[in-house]
Amino acid sequence: MSTSAEPGVVYLVGAGPGDPELLTLRALRLLQTADVILPDDLVSEEVLGLASPSAFVVPVGKRCGQPRITQAEIHELMREHAGAGSSVVRLKSGDPLIFGRAGEEIDFLTAVGIPFEIVPGITTAFAVAAELKTPLTDRSSASKLIFATAHHAKDKLELTPKWQGAFPADATLVVYMPGRRFRQLADELISSGVTPETPCVAVSQASTPTQQVYRTTLIQIEDEAIGPAPVILLIGQAIR
């Protein structure tokens, strides 16, 4: 495997949760050698600062259901630059394969015959667990780990998939992109059978200097107490 970005190849790269120290060596080397970088909105400035000064950077972020650029337009940017012989890093917050629309980009690149590589990154849940010194699967309280997102469709807040009853008592639930209606989300979980006193923690801007941590329980969670996006919500008996 070449240590540098190769011409005509698209790299779907995980940028991690924000702290540049959490990048993989592979991600760093690609950032330093790629001709074109297409970063999501949530990729930190510190991570982008590691890119080659000569790289052409085109932000392609989509936030809060109001995309500045469509997914189809991102596809065309990848086709345009890779087709012209440039090396392209499609830079995604966290890990590209966890709630990052990588599936759509993989399908597109495969369909048009553009070679690509996937470079994993540290997903936010793992960075948060390390910051909080909290095992997400502590064997005394959690033998399962569930990843979910609260954004299922336009302007619709619900866990995906819709739970049939409570999630397992011996599980840690991680909710990515929970929106700003935490109280509503907590009420939905409680109504599905989750114990109201279940511990939870909301972490805003994880692994960055502006990180904010809010520890509470489902029954006591308050929207106003939680810091600015991006936020990740961890729920379960392991969260103590």
MARDRENLO-575410 format. One record per residue (C-alpha): x, y, z; residue in one letter; residue number from 1. Coordinates in nm, 2 decimals. Example, Ala and Ser with C-alpha at 12.3 -4.5 7.8 and 13.67 -1.06 7.14 Angstrom:
<rs>
{r {1.23; -0.45; 0.78}; 'A'; 1} {r {1.37; -0.11; 0.71}; 'S'; 2} 
</rs>
This chain:
<rs>
{r {0.00; 0.00; 0.00}; 'M'; 1} {r {0.14; 0.34; -0.10}; 'S'; 2} {r {0.18; 0.58; 0.19}; 'T'; 3} {r {0.08; 0.88; -0.03}; 'S'; 4} {r {-0.26; 0.95; -0.20}; 'A'; 5} {r {-0.26; 0.81; -0.55}; 'E'; 6} {r {-0.39; 0.99; -0.86}; 'P'; 7} {r {-0.74; 0.92; -0.97}; 'G'; 8} {r {-0.83; 0.75; -0.64}; 'V'; 9} {r {-1.10; 0.86; -0.39}; 'V'; 10} {r {-1.03; 0.80; -0.02}; 'Y'; 11} {r {-1.32; 0.79; 0.23}; 'L'; 12} {r {-1.13; 0.89; 0.54}; 'V'; 13} {r {-1.24; 0.91; 0.90}; 'G'; 14} {r {-1.13; 1.23; 1.06}; 'A'; 15} {r {-1.21; 1.12; 1.41}; 'G'; 16} {r {-1.42; 1.32; 1.66}; 'P'; 17} {r {-1.22; 1.65; 1.64}; 'G'; 18} {r {-0.89; 1.61; 1.82}; 'D'; 19} {r {-0.61; 1.58; 1.55}; 'P'; 20} {r {-0.41; 1.36; 1.79}; 'E'; 21} {r {-0.68; 1.09; 1.73}; 'L'; 22} {r {-0.62; 1.07; 1.36}; 'L'; 23} {r {-0.48; 0.74; 1.23}; 'T'; 24} {r {-0.14; 0.76; 1.06}; 'L'; 25} {r {-0.30; 0.65; 0.74}; 'R'; 26} {r {-0.54; 0.94; 0.75}; 'A'; 27} {r {-0.27; 1.19; 0.83}; 'L'; 28} {r {-0.05; 1.08; 0.54}; 'R'; 29} {r {-0.34; 1.10; 0.30}; 'L'; 30} {r {-0.43; 1.45; 0.42}; 'L'; 31} {r {-0.07; 1.56; 0.37}; 'Q'; 32} {r {-0.05; 1.43; 0.01}; 'T'; 33} {r {-0.40; 1.45; -0.14}; 'A'; 34} {r {-0.47; 1.70; -0.42}; 'D'; 35} {r {-0.83; 1.76; -0.33}; 'V'; 36} {r {-1.01; 1.74; 0.01}; 'I'; 37} {r {-1.39; 1.73; 0.05}; 'L'; 38} {r {-1.46; 1.77; 0.42}; 'P'; 39} {r {-1.78; 1.75; 0.61}; 'D'; 40} {r {-1.90; 2.04; 0.83}; 'D'; 41} {r {-1.80; 1.86; 1.15}; 'L'; 42} {r {-1.44; 1.81; 1.06}; 'V'; 43} {r {-1.24; 2.04; 1.29}; 'S'; 44} {r {-1.02; 2.32; 1.18}; 'E'; 45} {r {-0.73; 2.16; 1.36}; 'E'; 46} {r {-0.76; 1.84; 1.15}; 'V'; 47} {r {-0.80; 2.04; 0.83}; 'L'; 48} {r {-0.49; 2.24; 0.93}; 'G'; 49} {r {-0.28; 1.92; 0.87}; 'L'; 50} {r {-0.37; 1.91; 0.50}; 'A'; 51} {r {-0.11; 2.00; 0.24}; 'S'; 52} {r {-0.10; 2.37; 0.18}; 'P'; 53} {r {-0.14; 2.30; -0.19}; 'S'; 54} {r {-0.45; 2.10; -0.15}; 'A'; 55} {r {-0.78; 2.23; -0.30}; 'F'; 56} {r {-1.03; 2.22; -0.01}; 'V'; 57} {r {-1.40; 2.22; -0.10}; 'V'; 58} {r {-1.63; 2.21; 0.21}; 'P'; 59} {r {-1.93; 1.98; 0.14}; 'V'; 60} {r {-2.10; 1.97; 0.49}; 'G'; 61} {r {-2.47; 1.93; 0.56}; 'K'; 62} {r {-2.60; 2.04; 0.89}; 'R'; 63} {r {-2.94; 2.04; 1.07}; 'C'; 64} {r {-3.13; 1.91; 0.77}; 'G'; 65} {r {-3.03; 2.21; 0.56}; 'Q'; 66} {r {-2.77; 2.10; 0.32}; 'P'; 67} {r {-2.55; 2.36; 0.15}; 'R'; 68} {r {-2.47; 2.09; -0.11}; 'I'; 69} {r {-2.67; 1.78; -0.22}; 'T'; 70} {r {-2.53; 1.43; -0.20}; 'Q'; 71} {r {-2.55; 1.41; -0.58}; 'A'; 72} {r {-2.33; 1.72; -0.60}; 'E'; 73} {r {-2.08; 1.56; -0.37}; 'I'; 74} {r {-2.08; 1.26; -0.60}; 'H'; 75} {r {-2.01; 1.48; -0.90}; 'E'; 76} {r {-1.72; 1.65; -0.73}; 'L'; 77} {r {-1.56; 1.31; -0.66}; 'M'; 78} {r {-1.61; 1.21; -1.02}; 'R'; 79} {r {-1.48; 1.54; -1.16}; 'E'; 80} {r {-1.16; 1.55; -0.96}; 'H'; 81} {r {-1.07; 1.18; -0.96}; 'A'; 82} {r {-1.16; 1.16; -1.33}; 'G'; 83} {r {-0.91; 1.45; -1.40}; 'A'; 84} {r {-0.64; 1.25; -1.23}; 'G'; 85} {r {-0.64; 1.41; -0.89}; 'S'; 86} {r {-0.62; 1.22; -0.56}; 'S'; 87} {r {-0.93; 1.29; -0.35}; 'V'; 88} {r {-0.98; 1.26; 0.02}; 'V'; 89} {r {-1.35; 1.26; 0.12}; 'R'; 90} {r {-1.31; 1.36; 0.48}; 'L'; 91} {r {-1.58; 1.25; 0.72}; 'K'; 92} {r {-1.62; 1.32; 1.09}; 'S'; 93} {r {-1.57; 1.01; 1.32}; 'G'; 94} {r {-1.57; 0.69; 1.12}; 'D'; 95} {r {-1.69; 0.70; 0.76}; 'P'; 96} {r {-1.90; 0.39; 0.79}; 'L'; 97} {r {-2.10; 0.50; 1.10}; 'I'; 98} {r {-2.39; 0.73; 1.00}; 'F'; 99} {r {-2.18; 0.90; 0.73}; 'G'; 100} {r {-2.36; 0.82; 0.41}; 'R'; 101} {r {-2.06; 0.62; 0.30}; 'A'; 102} {r {-2.29; 0.36; 0.15}; 'G'; 103} {r {-2.43; 0.60; -0.11}; 'E'; 104} {r {-2.08; 0.72; -0.20}; 'E'; 105} {r {-1.95; 0.36; -0.22}; 'I'; 106} {r {-2.24; 0.27; -0.46}; 'D'; 107} {r {-2.17; 0.57; -0.67}; 'F'; 108} {r {-1.79; 0.52; -0.70}; 'L'; 109} {r {-1.85; 0.15; -0.78}; 'T'; 110} {r {-2.10; 0.23; -1.05}; 'A'; 111} {r {-1.88; 0.48; -1.23}; 'V'; 112} {r {-1.56; 0.27; -1.19}; 'G'; 113} {r {-1.36; 0.51; -0.98}; 'I'; 114} {r {-1.12; 0.32; -0.75}; 'P'; 115} {r {-1.16; 0.40; -0.38}; 'F'; 116} {r {-1.03; 0.31; -0.04}; 'E'; 117} {r {-1.19; 0.33; 0.30}; 'I'; 118} {r {-0.98; 0.46; 0.60}; 'V'; 119} {r {-1.15; 0.40; 0.94}; 'P'; 120} {r {-1.15; 0.67; 1.20}; 'G'; 121} {r {-1.22; 0.68; 1.58}; 'I'; 122} {r {-1.60; 0.72; 1.61}; 'T'; 123} {r {-1.72; 0.98; 1.86}; 'T'; 124} {r {-1.87; 0.72; 2.10}; 'A'; 125} {r {-1.53; 0.57; 2.17}; 'F'; 126} {r {-1.36; 0.90; 2.21}; 'A'; 127} {r {-1.62; 1.01; 2.46}; 'V'; 128} {r {-1.59; 0.68; 2.65}; 'A'; 129} {r {-1.22; 0.74; 2.68}; 'A'; 130} {r {-1.26; 1.10; 2.79}; 'E'; 131} {r {-1.51; 0.99; 3.06}; 'L'; 132} {r {-1.31; 0.69; 3.16}; 'K'; 133} {r {-1.62; 0.48; 3.12}; 'T'; 134} {r {-1.63; 0.14; 2.96}; 'P'; 135} {r {-1.94; 0.12; 2.74}; 'L'; 136} {r {-1.95; -0.26; 2.79}; 'T'; 137} {r {-1.86; -0.29; 3.15}; 'D'; 138} {r {-1.93; -0.66; 3.22}; 'R'; 139} {r {-2.11; -0.58; 3.54}; 'S'; 140} {r {-2.37; -0.37; 3.37}; 'S'; 141} {r {-2.36; -0.38; 2.99}; 'A'; 142} {r {-2.30; -0.68; 2.76}; 'S'; 143} {r {-2.45; -0.50; 2.45}; 'K'; 144} {r {-2.37; -0.18; 2.27}; 'L'; 145} {r {-2.63; -0.02; 2.04}; 'I'; 146} {r {-2.56; 0.27; 1.80}; 'F'; 147} {r {-2.86; 0.47; 1.68}; 'A'; 148} {r {-2.94; 0.80; 1.52}; 'T'; 149} {r {-3.24; 1.02; 1.61}; 'A'; 150} {r {-3.26; 1.15; 1.26}; 'H'; 151} {r {-3.46; 0.91; 1.05}; 'H'; 152} {r {-3.63; 1.14; 0.79}; 'A'; 153} {r {-3.69; 1.51; 0.73}; 'K'; 154} {r {-3.79; 1.69; 1.04}; 'D'; 155} {r {-3.88; 1.36; 1.21}; 'K'; 156} {r {-3.74; 1.27; 1.55}; 'L'; 157} {r {-3.74; 0.91; 1.64}; 'E'; 158} {r {-3.49; 0.63; 1.71}; 'L'; 159} {r {-3.40; 0.42; 1.42}; 'T'; 160} {r {-3.52; 0.15; 1.42}; 'P'; 161} {r {-3.83; 0.22; 1.61}; 'K'; 162} {r {-3.80; 0.03; 1.93}; 'W'; 163} {r {-4.05; -0.25; 2.01}; 'Q'; 164} {r {-4.05; -0.20; 2.39}; 'G'; 165} {r {-3.75; -0.10; 2.59}; 'A'; 166} {r {-3.39; -0.15; 2.47}; 'F'; 167} {r {-3.22; -0.43; 2.67}; 'P'; 168} {r {-3.14; -0.33; 3.03}; 'A'; 169} {r {-2.79; -0.47; 2.99}; 'D'; 170} {r {-2.71; -0.25; 2.69}; 'A'; 171} {r {-2.55; 0.09; 2.64}; 'T'; 172} {r {-2.74; 0.30; 2.39}; 'L'; 173} {r {-2.55; 0.56; 2.19}; 'V'; 174} {r {-2.75; 0.82; 2.00}; 'V'; 175} {r {-2.57; 1.01; 1.73}; 'Y'; 176} {r {-2.72; 1.33; 1.59}; 'M'; 177} {r {-2.99; 1.35; 1.86}; 'P'; 178} {r {-3.12; 1.69; 1.74}; 'G'; 179} {r {-3.22; 1.94; 2.02}; 'R'; 180} {r {-3.53; 1.78; 2.16}; 'R'; 181} {r {-3.36; 1.57; 2.43}; 'F'; 182} {r {-3.66; 1.58; 2.66}; 'R'; 183} {r {-3.88; 1.44; 2.39}; 'Q'; 184} {r {-3.64; 1.17; 2.31}; 'L'; 185} {r {-3.61; 1.08; 2.68}; 'A'; 186} {r {-3.99; 1.07; 2.72}; 'D'; 187} {r {-4.01; 0.83; 2.42}; 'E'; 188} {r {-3.76; 0.60; 2.57}; 'L'; 189} {r {-3.93; 0.61; 2.91}; 'I'; 190} {r {-4.27; 0.54; 2.75}; 'S'; 191} {r {-4.12; 0.24; 2.57}; 'S'; 192} {r {-4.03; 0.09; 2.91}; 'G'; 193} {r {-3.68; 0.22; 2.99}; 'V'; 194} {r {-3.63; 0.30; 3.36}; 'T'; 195} {r {-3.67; 0.67; 3.42}; 'P'; 196} {r {-3.36; 0.67; 3.65}; 'E'; 197} {r {-3.14; 0.53; 3.38}; 'T'; 198} {r {-2.81; 0.73; 3.38}; 'P'; 199} {r {-2.72; 0.92; 3.07}; 'C'; 200} {r {-2.46; 1.17; 2.95}; 'V'; 201} {r {-2.47; 1.43; 2.67}; 'A'; 202} {r {-2.13; 1.54; 2.54}; 'V'; 203} {r {-2.11; 1.85; 2.32}; 'S'; 204} {r {-1.81; 1.90; 2.08}; 'Q'; 205} {r {-1.64; 1.59; 2.20}; 'A'; 206} {r {-1.26; 1.58; 2.22}; 'S'; 207} {r {-1.22; 1.95; 2.14}; 'T'; 208} {r {-1.11; 2.23; 2.38}; 'P'; 209} {r {-1.48; 2.34; 2.39}; 'T'; 210} {r {-1.61; 2.00; 2.50}; 'Q'; 211} {r {-1.90; 2.02; 2.75}; 'Q'; 212} {r {-2.03; 1.72; 2.95}; 'V'; 213} {r {-2.38; 1.70; 3.10}; 'Y'; 214} {r {-2.45; 1.40; 3.33}; 'R'; 215} {r {-2.80; 1.33; 3.43}; 'T'; 216} {r {-3.08; 1.07; 3.41}; 'T'; 217} {r {-3.35; 1.02; 3.16}; 'L'; 218} {r {-3.62; 1.16; 3.39}; 'I'; 219} {r {-3.41; 1.47; 3.47}; 'Q'; 220} {r {-3.27; 1.56; 3.13}; 'I'; 221} {r {-3.32; 1.92; 3.02}; 'E'; 222} {r {-3.27; 2.06; 2.67}; 'D'; 223} {r {-3.13; 2.39; 2.79}; 'E'; 224} {r {-2.85; 2.23; 2.99}; 'A'; 225} {r {-2.69; 2.06; 2.69}; 'I'; 226} {r {-2.41; 2.24; 2.49}; 'G'; 227} {r {-2.40; 2.32; 2.12}; 'P'; 228} {r {-2.38; 2.07; 1.84}; 'A'; 229} {r {-2.24; 1.83; 1.76}; 'P'; 230} {r {-2.38; 1.63; 2.05}; 'V'; 231} {r {-2.37; 1.26; 2.13}; 'I'; 232} {r {-2.60; 1.10; 2.39}; 'L'; 233} {r {-2.50; 0.79; 2.59}; 'L'; 234} {r {-2.77; 0.61; 2.79}; 'I'; 235} {r {-2.74; 0.30; 3.01}; 'G'; 236} {r {-2.64; 0.15; 3.34}; 'Q'; 237} {r {-2.27; 0.16; 3.24}; 'A'; 238} {r {-2.29; 0.54; 3.23}; 'I'; 239} {r {-2.20; 0.63; 3.59}; 'R'; 240} 
</rs>
